[in-house]
Amino acid sequence: MKHLFLGLIASSVLALTACNGNAEKKSESTTHADHSTETAPAANDATSHEQGNFSELYAHYQHLTFALSSDNDKEAANAAKGMLEALPKIKSDGFSAEDKTTYEDIAADIQEHAEHISDNLGNIAHQREHLVTLSKDFYDIAKTFGTEKPLYKVFCPMYDNNKGAYWISDSKEIKNPYYGEGMLTCGEVQEELM
């Protein structure tokens, strides 16, 4: 089953910098339970997820990562506000009971972290802290509901005192939202999501 995940944010060419340090890849840790891509037969029907169109929500997430990679806390706050406006538009009526529960858990988490990002204009470090959990949420959406086109899980090994963190991108090109211009190309693609 494939669902719309369209990256609608145009990328501008930024000055590239080298990433210093060679940290070990960290294994993913999520706040959500593992979400299986297998669902009840009714959920595998292409029509059962038509209402769960995540394209607008995903576009705002891409806007957020782009804003943070550009060190722009104002645009990051605007992107988070866009997420908050897009969340109620997603209809989960056609989801299986399991997928609906999964989505409701993810949506509540997205709302909480998007609110923190939108309320912290002028505190880009705090905005970036909340991107960590938002990225886990968007990873869970991609794994649970699928994607229309390839997405990439990109890992930055240096963020948070070398604990590392990842983000979801619609491009293999590295534009690090955790360090912005300071280490724009720090990161590596860990997984392709389809």
Disulfide bonds with the S-S distance in Angstrom:
Cys19-Cys186 2.49
